[in-house]
Amino acid sequence: MEYEVKVHPEGIRKLRESKSWTQEHLASAAGVSLRTIQRMEADGSSSAESRLAVAAALGVPVENVNLALEAGISGGSGELRRIEVGKRWGYAGLAVGTLASAAGIVSGSSTPAQASTALGLLGAFAGITAAAIGVLSQRFAKRARGA
């Protein structure tokens, strides 16, 4: 017995178009009929097997099929995953850099007043940098979703 699943029609189309493939090419690559691809892009209906075959042909990992296809993300969920990983590395770099700078300020300052001023400036810079990482990652994620 085949189970019918729903996929995001726009997601299938965007993933296909991101590779500059026709519906016929995708059908051939996935080993399904052209009508299956047309139905997936028209109303989002598909068998579980067809969904997995199409995802494999498009290079979307099986464990991310629902995210990539149902979210309608161009380029698959890999693009959003890269943005999220980049954001985490950005925050990690900010934390390490801030801690190293703070250590240098505390050990190299001749007076507590100098250390306080430098640490205050460092805190302000770290806050602005964290805000920029957050805003830019949101913009990139929104662009990746096609919104």
N, C-alpha and C positions, 0 to 999 in steps of 0.2 A: 504494500500500500504506500503510495506517495503522499507526502505531506505538503500542503501548499503553504508557502511562506510569503510574506509581504516584504518587498524591498522598496527603497525610495527611487521612483522612476528617474528623477532628475540626477540622483547619484550615479546610477548606471550610465546615463548619457554623458555626464561630466567625466567619469572615469574613462569611458570609451573615447570621447573627444580629446582628452588629455594625451592620448596616444595617437591621435589623428587616424583612428580606425573607423571604417564604415560598420554598419550593423552586420553586413555580410561577413566582413573580416572577423569581427568578434564571434559571430556564430560559428565560423569555421575553426577559429582558434580554441573555442570552448567545447567544440564537439556537440553543439546543440543546433536546433533548427533556427532559421532566420525568424520564423514566427515567434519562437520563444523569446528572442531578443526584443522583437517589436512589442510583445505583450509586457515584458519587464519594463520597458521604457514608457509604455502607454499607461498602464494601470498598476504597475508594481507587483503583479502576481507572478509567482514562479514556484517550481518545486524546490525543495531543499537541495536536491542534487544539481539542478540547473544553476541555482544561486552559487553553490560551491564551485562548479565548473567555470562559471563566468568570472568569479573572483580569482580563481587560479590563473585563468587566461590573462586577466588584467594585472596580475602580479600583486594582488592584495592578499596578505596572509589570512589563512582560514580563521584564526582566532580573532581577527579584526573585521571579518566580513560584515557583521551587523553595523559596526561603527562606520565603516567606509561607505556602505551602500545605503543605509538608512539615514545617515546624516546628510547625504548629498554633497559630500566634500570633494572638490576637484583634486585629483592627485591622490585620493585615498586618505586614510587616517594617518599614514606615515608622515605627511606634511605637518599635521597638527602635533604629532608625537615629537618631531624634530623641533618644533617651536617650543613645546613644553620642556624638552631636554635642554635646549639652549637657554631658556629662562632660568632653569635650575642651576645650570653652570654659571650664568650671570650672577645670580644671588650668591652662589658659593664663592665665586671670585671676589665679589664685593665684601663678603664677610672676612675672607682671609686677608684681603688687602687692607681692610679697616683695622683688623686686629694687629697686623704687622706694623701699620702706620702708628697706631696707638702705642705699641710697645716702643717704637723708635722715638716717639715724642716724649713719653714718660722717662725713658732712660737718657735721652739727650738734652732735656731741658734743664737749664740752670736754676730756674725758680718755679715755684708752683703756679704763679700767675702766667708765666709763659706756657707751661704745660696745659693749663686750663683753657687759655685762648686757642692754642693749637688743637686741642681735643674738641673744643666747641666747633671750630671750623671744619674739622674732620667729620664730626657728626652731621653737620649741615650738608656737606658734600655727599656723605653716604646716603642721607635721606633723599636728596635730589636724584642721585644715581639709582636708588631703588625704585623711586617713582617713575623714572624714565624707563627702566627695565619693564615694569608692570604695564605702563601705557603702551610701549612699543610691542610687547608680546600680545596684548589684547588686539592691537591693530593688525598685526600679522595673522593672528588666529581668525579674526573677522574676515580678512582678505582671503585666507585659505578656505573658509567656508563658503566663499562666494557671495557674502552679504554686502 
